[in-house]
Amino acid sequence: CLSDWSSDVCSSDLAASIIASAAACAVQGALDGCSRLDLRAAVVMAASVAYAVLGIALSHFYGLVGLAWAQVIQSLLVTVFGWAILRRVLPGVPMIPRRWRATVFREMLGYSIAYQVAGISMMLYEPVTKALLAKYGGLADVGVFEMAIRVATQLRSLVAAPQQAVLPLAAEAREKGGRAVARLYQQAYSGLVAVLLPSVAVAVASAPLVSLLWLGGFNRLFTRLVVVLVLAVGIQTLIAPAYFGLLGVGRASWVAAGNLTIGIGNLVLGVPLALCCGTAGVIAASIAALLAGSALMLNVFHREYAIPWSVLAPTGGRYGLCLVATAILTEVCVELLPERAFFAASAPWAATLGIGVLSVMVALNNPVLAPLARQGWRRF
């Protein structure tokens, strides 16, 4: 914003966006707390469609300011319609909130501070790794790491997204006692393993194919980074039920402690290992810090609710582990192929397709997913 007027407009737009977004998040959180993620998703999707239409229309006449106001209107739509739906779910909620309870506010403030600390700590994880790579490796290594970590994080987002339902369910189970929380955790963990292991196998086997599509050729550094990071992030994703469970039972301070361990450990380990081993040391430090913080949260949750460690090896998991091992061997074989071999160009496609078919078969035969698959087939 160059002029004083445009500066005032930008400031007012920013303030309006922050207030509207905060109100929308509060309403969405209330729907999550009522275990009505379906209603929240419907409201958000409808508001997103409205945002797309308004963004095109307003930006055509008012430029960037119009796009900002389209976002404000989107948040207002989520707030208004979400509040109306919330009043139907909870009939005792008034049209306009009028009661103020200091004890509830202090509890929410402490929870939100711990949650924000956890978020900020994780926000520093990738920038620290990239800064160390740039200093002790090079910009090329930073670029390869950025693309490889994108594959791993996208996989985590896709697989862990359904685990968000554990948060409101854990809050509800907490009222019934520790056994209900432990039972919920075991069910969520079994379902996660059934989906995660085949997904990791496909991601590992497809590393050469992703290299061909993104980089235009076979890059060994990229494929090796994808395999290592996918395996590391896959192991970290296993704590998703414990992570959302801690948030659901109000123990966000341990989530903050785990994420602080990841952020600080990455820096503390990264510098000496980078001095000794360069790029490999930076990657090793980032993975070690990631797993250390995740292990802390997992250990706290298991000890809090006396959950045996044997649940980490659910029935049917061994087939998924065998599939991951097969995918790793497949990726190594593709990597060792001579570049001039007549089947070298088709090998990445064949590896991805073959492991993909095996992954579907393993997932559908898992004791957790098999009943759901049969039920869906009957309905079809």
C-alpha positions as CSV (number, residue, x, y, z in Angstrom):
1,C,0.0,0.0,0.0
2,L,1.7,3.2,-1.2
3,S,-0.6,6.0,-0.2
4,D,-2.0,6.7,3.3
5,W,-5.6,6.0,2.1
6,S,-4.6,2.6,0.7
7,S,-2.7,1.9,3.9
8,D,-5.8,2.5,5.9
9,V,-7.8,0.3,3.6
10,C,-5.3,-2.5,3.9
11,S,-5.2,-2.2,7.7
12,S,-9.0,-2.2,8.0
13,D,-9.2,-5.2,5.6
14,L,-6.6,-7.1,7.7
15,A,-8.4,-6.3,11.0
16,A,-11.8,-7.4,9.5
17,S,-10.3,-10.6,8.2
18,I,-8.7,-11.5,11.5
19,I,-11.9,-10.9,13.5
20,A,-14.1,-12.7,11.0
21,S,-11.7,-15.7,10.8
22,A,-11.5,-15.9,14.6
23,A,-15.3,-16.0,14.9
24,A,-15.6,-18.6,12.1
25,C,-12.9,-20.8,13.8
26,A,-14.8,-20.5,17.1
27,V,-18.0,-21.8,15.6
28,Q,-16.3,-24.6,13.7
29,G,-14.6,-25.6,17.0
30,A,-18.0,-25.7,18.7
31,L,-19.4,-28.0,16.0
32,D,-16.3,-30.2,16.3
33,G,-16.9,-30.4,20.1
34,C,-20.4,-31.7,19.3
35,S,-19.0,-34.4,17.1
36,R,-20.7,-33.0,14.1
37,L,-17.8,-32.8,11.7
38,D,-20.2,-33.5,8.8
39,L,-22.1,-30.3,9.5
40,R,-18.9,-28.3,9.8
41,A,-17.6,-29.7,6.5
42,A,-20.9,-28.8,4.8
43,V,-20.8,-25.2,6.0
44,V,-17.1,-24.8,5.0
45,M,-17.7,-26.3,1.6
46,A,-20.7,-24.0,0.9
47,A,-18.7,-21.0,2.1
48,S,-15.8,-22.0,-0.1
49,V,-18.0,-22.0,-3.2
50,A,-19.4,-18.6,-2.2
51,Y,-15.8,-17.4,-1.8
52,A,-14.8,-18.6,-5.3
53,V,-17.8,-16.8,-6.8
54,L,-17.3,-13.6,-4.8
55,G,-13.6,-13.6,-5.3
56,I,-13.9,-13.6,-9.1
57,A,-16.7,-11.0,-9.1
58,L,-15.2,-8.5,-6.5
59,S,-11.6,-8.8,-7.7
60,H,-12.8,-7.9,-11.2
61,F,-14.1,-4.5,-9.9
62,Y,-11.9,-3.8,-6.9
63,G,-8.7,-5.8,-7.4
64,L,-6.9,-7.2,-4.4
65,V,-9.1,-5.3,-2.0
66,G,-12.2,-7.1,-3.4
67,L,-10.5,-10.5,-3.0
68,A,-9.8,-9.6,0.7
69,W,-13.4,-8.7,1.3
70,A,-14.5,-11.9,-0.4
71,Q,-12.5,-13.8,2.2
72,V,-14.1,-11.7,5.0
73,I,-17.6,-12.5,3.6
74,Q,-16.6,-16.2,3.5
75,S,-15.7,-16.1,7.2
76,L,-19.0,-14.3,8.0
77,L,-21.0,-16.9,6.2
78,V,-19.3,-19.7,8.1
79,T,-20.0,-17.8,11.4
80,V,-23.7,-17.1,10.7
81,F,-24.7,-20.4,9.2
82,G,-22.5,-22.3,11.6
83,W,-24.1,-20.6,14.6
84,A,-27.6,-21.3,13.3
85,I,-26.7,-25.0,12.9
86,L,-25.1,-25.0,16.3
87,R,-28.3,-23.7,17.9
88,R,-30.1,-26.6,16.4
89,V,-27.6,-29.1,17.7
90,L,-27.6,-27.4,21.1
91,P,-31.0,-25.9,21.7
92,G,-29.9,-24.1,24.8
93,V,-27.5,-21.8,23.0
94,P,-28.9,-18.2,22.8
95,M,-29.1,-16.1,19.7
96,I,-26.5,-13.7,21.1
97,P,-24.1,-15.0,23.8
98,R,-24.5,-12.9,27.0
99,R,-22.9,-15.0,29.8
100,W,-19.3,-14.5,30.8
101,R,-17.5,-17.1,32.9
102,A,-14.0,-16.3,34.0
103,T,-13.1,-19.8,34.9
104,V,-14.0,-21.1,31.5
105,F,-12.1,-18.3,29.9
106,R,-8.9,-19.0,31.9
107,E,-9.2,-22.7,30.9
108,M,-9.6,-21.8,27.3
109,L,-6.8,-19.3,27.4
110,G,-4.3,-21.8,28.9
111,Y,-5.3,-24.4,26.3
112,S,-5.0,-22.0,23.4
113,I,-1.6,-20.7,24.6
114,A,-0.3,-24.3,24.7
115,Y,-1.8,-25.0,21.3
116,Q,-0.3,-21.9,19.8
117,V,3.2,-22.7,21.2
118,A,2.8,-26.2,19.6
119,G,1.9,-24.7,16.3
120,I,4.7,-22.1,16.3
121,S,7.3,-24.7,17.3
122,M,6.3,-26.9,14.2
123,M,6.4,-23.8,12.0
124,L,10.1,-23.4,12.8
125,Y,10.9,-27.0,11.9
126,E,11.2,-26.8,8.1
127,P,12.7,-23.3,8.0
128,V,15.5,-24.3,10.4
129,T,16.2,-27.4,8.3
130,K,16.3,-25.4,5.1
131,A,18.6,-22.8,6.6
132,L,21.0,-25.4,7.7
133,L,20.9,-27.1,4.3
134,A,21.5,-23.8,2.6
135,K,24.5,-23.0,4.8
136,Y,26.2,-26.5,4.9
137,G,24.9,-28.0,1.7
138,G,23.7,-25.7,-1.1
139,L,20.7,-24.2,-2.7
140,A,20.3,-27.3,-4.9
141,D,20.0,-29.4,-1.8
142,V,17.4,-27.0,-0.4
143,G,15.3,-27.3,-3.5
144,V,15.5,-31.1,-3.6
145,F,14.6,-31.3,0.1
146,E,11.6,-28.9,-0.4
147,M,10.2,-31.2,-3.1
148,A,10.9,-34.4,-1.2
149,I,9.3,-33.1,2.1
150,R,6.3,-32.0,0.1
151,V,5.6,-35.6,-0.9
152,A,5.9,-36.8,2.7
153,T,3.8,-34.0,4.2
154,Q,1.1,-34.4,1.6
155,L,0.9,-38.1,2.4
156,R,0.7,-37.3,6.1
157,S,-2.1,-34.8,5.5
158,L,-4.1,-37.2,3.4
159,V,-3.8,-40.1,5.9
160,A,-4.0,-38.2,9.1
161,A,-7.0,-36.0,8.2
162,P,-9.7,-38.5,9.3
163,Q,-7.9,-38.8,12.7
164,Q,-9.1,-35.2,13.5
165,A,-12.4,-36.9,14.5
166,V,-10.5,-38.3,17.5
167,L,-10.4,-34.9,19.1
168,P,-14.1,-34.4,19.9
169,L,-14.6,-38.1,20.5
170,A,-11.7,-38.1,23.0
171,A,-13.3,-35.1,24.8
172,E,-16.5,-37.1,25.0
173,A,-14.8,-40.3,26.1
174,R,-13.0,-38.5,28.9
175,E,-16.3,-38.0,30.7
176,K,-16.8,-41.7,30.7
177,G,-13.4,-42.6,32.1
178,G,-9.9,-43.6,31.1
179,R,-11.0,-47.0,29.7
180,A,-13.3,-45.3,27.2
181,V,-10.4,-43.1,26.0
182,A,-8.0,-46.1,25.7
183,R,-10.6,-48.0,23.8
184,L,-11.2,-45.1,21.4
185,Y,-7.4,-44.8,20.9
186,Q,-7.0,-48.5,20.0
187,Q,-9.8,-48.3,17.5
188,A,-8.4,-45.1,15.9
189,Y,-4.8,-46.5,15.8
190,S,-5.9,-49.8,14.2
191,G,-7.8,-47.9,11.5
192,L,-4.8,-45.6,10.9
193,V,-2.3,-48.5,10.5
194,A,-4.6,-50.2,8.0
195,V,-4.5,-47.1,5.7
196,L,-1.0,-45.7,6.5
197,L,1.2,-48.7,5.7
198,P,-0.2,-49.3,2.2
199,S,0.0,-45.6,1.5
200,V,3.6,-45.4,2.6
201,A,4.4,-48.4,0.4
202,V,2.9,-46.6,-2.7
203,A,4.7,-43.4,-1.9
204,V,8.1,-45.2,-1.6
205,A,7.6,-47.2,-4.7
206,S,6.5,-44.1,-6.7
207,A,9.6,-42.1,-5.8
208,P,11.4,-42.8,-9.2
209,L,8.1,-41.9,-11.0
210,V,7.7,-38.7,-9.1
211,S,11.3,-37.8,-10.0
212,L,10.6,-38.4,-13.7
213,L,7.4,-36.3,-13.6
214,W,8.7,-33.4,-11.5
215,L,12.4,-33.2,-12.4
216,G,12.2,-34.6,-15.9
217,G,14.7,-37.3,-15.1
218,F,16.0,-39.7,-12.5
219,N,17.6,-37.9,-9.6
220,R,19.1,-40.3,-7.0
221,L,19.3,-37.7,-4.3
222,F,15.6,-36.8,-4.7
223,T,14.4,-40.5,-4.7
224,R,16.5,-41.4,-1.6
225,L,15.2,-38.3,0.2
226,V,11.7,-39.2,-0.6
227,V,12.1,-42.7,0.7
228,V,13.8,-41.6,3.9
229,L,11.4,-38.8,4.6
230,V,8.3,-40.8,3.7
231,L,9.4,-43.5,6.2
232,A,10.2,-40.9,8.9
233,V,7.0,-39.0,8.5
234,G,5.1,-42.2,8.2
235,I,6.4,-43.3,11.6
236,Q,5.5,-39.9,13.0
237,T,2.0,-40.1,11.6
238,L,1.4,-43.2,13.8
239,I,1.1,-40.8,16.8
240,A,-1.9,-39.0,15.2
241,P,-4.5,-40.7,17.5
242,A,-2.3,-39.9,20.6
243,Y,-1.8,-36.3,19.3
244,F,-5.5,-35.6,18.8
245,G,-6.3,-37.6,21.9
246,L,-4.1,-35.3,24.1
247,L,-5.8,-32.3,22.6
248,G,-9.2,-33.8,23.2
249,V,-8.6,-34.5,26.8
250,G,-7.2,-31.1,27.5
251,R,-3.5,-32.0,27.7
252,A,-2.3,-29.5,25.0
253,S,0.7,-28.7,27.2
254,W,2.2,-32.1,26.3
255,V,1.6,-31.5,22.7
256,A,3.5,-28.2,23.0
257,A,6.3,-30.0,24.8
258,G,6.6,-32.5,22.1
259,N,6.6,-29.9,19.3
260,L,9.1,-27.8,21.3
261,T,11.3,-30.9,21.4
262,I,11.1,-31.3,17.7
263,G,11.9,-27.6,17.0
264,I,14.7,-27.2,19.5
265,G,16.1,-30.7,18.9
266,N,16.3,-30.0,15.2
267,L,18.5,-26.9,15.8
268,V,20.6,-28.4,18.6
269,L,21.4,-31.6,16.7
270,G,21.4,-30.0,13.3
271,V,24.4,-27.7,13.7
272,P,27.0,-30.3,15.0
273,L,25.8,-33.0,12.6
274,A,25.9,-30.6,9.7
275,L,29.5,-29.7,10.6
276,C,30.4,-33.4,10.6
277,C,28.3,-34.8,7.8
278,G,27.0,-31.9,5.7
279,T,23.6,-32.5,4.1
280,A,23.2,-36.0,5.4
281,G,23.8,-34.7,9.0
282,V,21.1,-32.1,8.6
283,I,18.6,-34.6,7.3
284,A,19.5,-37.1,10.1
285,A,19.1,-34.4,12.8
286,S,15.7,-33.3,11.4
287,I,14.4,-36.9,11.4
288,A,15.9,-37.6,14.9
289,A,14.2,-34.5,16.4
290,L,10.9,-35.4,14.7
291,L,10.9,-38.9,16.1
292,A,12.0,-37.8,19.5
293,G,9.2,-35.3,19.9
294,S,6.7,-37.7,18.6
295,A,7.9,-40.4,21.0
296,L,7.4,-38.0,23.9
297,M,3.8,-37.4,23.1
298,L,3.1,-41.1,22.5
299,N,4.8,-42.1,25.8
300,V,2.8,-39.5,27.8
301,F,-0.5,-40.7,26.3
302,H,0.2,-44.4,26.9
303,R,1.3,-43.8,30.5
304,E,-1.6,-41.5,31.2
305,Y,-4.2,-44.1,30.2
306,A,-2.2,-47.3,31.0
307,I,-2.3,-48.4,27.3
308,P,-0.1,-51.4,26.7
309,W,2.6,-51.0,24.0
310,S,1.4,-54.1,22.3
311,V,-1.4,-52.2,20.7
312,L,1.2,-50.6,18.4
313,A,1.4,-53.9,16.6
314,P,-2.3,-54.5,15.6
315,T,-3.6,-57.6,13.9
316,G,-3.0,-57.4,10.2
317,G,-0.1,-54.9,10.6
318,R,2.5,-57.4,9.6
319,Y,1.2,-57.6,6.1
320,G,1.5,-53.9,5.8
321,L,5.1,-54.0,7.0
322,C,5.9,-56.7,4.5
323,L,4.4,-54.5,1.8
324,V,6.5,-51.5,2.9
325,A,9.6,-53.7,2.8
326,T,8.7,-54.9,-0.7
327,A,8.2,-51.3,-1.8
328,I,11.7,-50.4,-0.5
329,L,13.3,-53.3,-2.4
330,T,11.3,-52.4,-5.5
331,E,12.6,-48.8,-5.4
332,V,16.2,-50.0,-4.9
333,C,15.9,-52.3,-7.9
334,V,14.5,-49.5,-10.1
335,E,17.3,-47.2,-8.9
336,L,20.0,-49.8,-9.7
337,L,18.7,-50.3,-13.3
338,P,21.1,-49.1,-16.0
339,E,19.8,-45.9,-17.6
340,R,20.1,-47.4,-21.1
341,A,18.2,-50.6,-20.3
342,F,15.3,-51.0,-22.7
343,F,12.8,-51.3,-19.8
344,A,14.3,-48.5,-17.6
345,A,11.8,-45.9,-18.8
346,S,8.8,-48.1,-18.0
347,A,10.1,-49.5,-14.7
348,P,8.9,-46.6,-12.5
349,W,5.4,-46.9,-13.9
350,A,5.4,-50.7,-13.4
351,A,6.7,-50.4,-9.9
352,T,4.1,-47.8,-8.9
353,L,1.3,-49.8,-10.5
354,G,2.4,-53.1,-9.0
355,I,2.8,-51.8,-5.5
356,G,-0.5,-49.9,-5.8
357,V,-2.4,-53.0,-6.7
358,L,-0.8,-54.9,-3.8
359,S,-1.6,-52.1,-1.4
360,V,-5.2,-52.1,-2.3
361,M,-5.3,-55.9,-1.8
362,V,-3.6,-55.6,1.6
363,A,-5.9,-52.8,2.7
364,L,-9.1,-54.6,1.7
365,N,-8.0,-57.7,3.6
366,N,-7.2,-55.8,6.7
367,P,-9.4,-56.9,9.7
368,V,-10.4,-53.3,10.2
369,L,-11.2,-52.3,6.6
370,A,-12.5,-55.6,5.3
371,P,-15.9,-55.3,7.0
372,L,-16.3,-51.7,5.7
373,A,-15.4,-52.8,2.2
374,R,-17.9,-55.6,2.2
375,Q,-20.6,-53.3,3.6
376,G,-19.9,-50.8,0.9
377,W,-20.0,-53.4,-1.8
378,R,-23.4,-54.7,-0.7
379,R,-24.8,-51.2,-0.8
380,F,-23.3,-50.7,-4.3
